[in-house]
Amino acid sequence: MGIGTIIRHRLGRLEIPAAELYRACFIDLDHLGRRIAALGEPKRILEIGCGDGALAQRLTTVLPAADYLGIDPAPSAGRLYRGDPDRAEFRSQDTATLVTQDPDPFDLVLIVDVLHHIPAPRRPAVVRDAAALTAVDGQLLVKEWARDRPVIGRLAYWADRYVTGDRDVDFMTAAQLRALLADSLPEFALTDHSPIPPWRENVLVTARRTGTSRRTPDSPAANSQPVA
Ligand SMILES: C[S@@+](CC[C@H](N)C(=O)[O-])C[C@H]1O[C@@H](n2cnc3c(N)ncnc32)[C@H](O)[C@@H]1O
């Protein structure tokens, strides 16, 4: 557990403001919520790697007609969510498990600031699971911090390595992220969006299917591997 996590857990009622302040150093989550809302009106949202529920809080506000499911391998999924409990569900599980449960597909699937926490060889499987969970006419959204600039690009690495305490954190360049998505999602068209403030490192890419079929747990193309 990183020093940041230890301190946060001792803050009591100040934990949420402190977590919000820390996150705001890197990304304007309110802005991201509004940008997501401008992409469409999903009825069913899945967030992969939902963490404490900071983005869930925004999404259930800006998309009042949507139901939200957040999954995360961590046992604390959704721990700090304070929005409408009837519209948000949190599960401590991985994508491979959710795929085998074969839920109704989601109109919007989000992977926000998660891929750099997953070892590179396992990222394609998680991205393909995300695609399998996306409705035929749905949208998959990936937001990552790109490490292109020498000093600014390393800020998030230092924070995740020494404050969050993830020893294996490994950021991609914007080109590497795009290549990962293009290789993992050949049946999707990718769209690059303008960065999320306050840093141009906050890269946002959306993917929409070009065809009309979707992988299911029974399909021969299933390629998920369990994630920790
Ligand atoms: C920085 S948090 C992002 C939380 C949330 N998406 C947000 O933007 O507020 C990264 C999360 O990714 C999760 N994570 C790590 N490996 C994962 C995996 N293989 N599949 C899904 N989530 C994972 C971590 O447990 C952590 O909660």
The ligand as an ORCA input file, in Angstrom:
! r2SCAN-3c Opt
* xyz 0 1
  C      -6.207      5.453    -11.065
  S      -7.451      4.288    -10.685
  C      -8.712      4.873    -11.787
  C     -10.062      4.865    -11.154
  C     -11.166      5.450    -12.001
  N     -11.210      4.877    -13.326
  C     -11.072      6.948    -12.094
  O     -10.652      7.454    -13.126
  O     -11.401      7.624    -11.109
  C      -6.875      2.793    -11.475
  C      -7.683      1.569    -11.129
  O      -7.365      0.512    -12.033
  C      -7.585     -0.692    -11.336
  N      -7.003     -1.833    -12.042
  C      -5.748     -2.341    -11.950
  N      -5.614     -3.447    -12.716
  C      -6.813     -3.652    -13.306
  C      -7.315     -4.649    -14.199
  N      -6.551     -5.642    -14.652
  N      -8.602     -4.548    -14.600
  C      -9.383     -3.538    -14.159
  N      -8.958     -2.566    -13.300
  C      -7.691     -2.627    -12.881
  C      -6.969     -0.419     -9.975
  O      -7.437     -1.329     -8.993
  C      -7.424      1.018     -9.730
  O      -8.597      1.075     -8.966
*
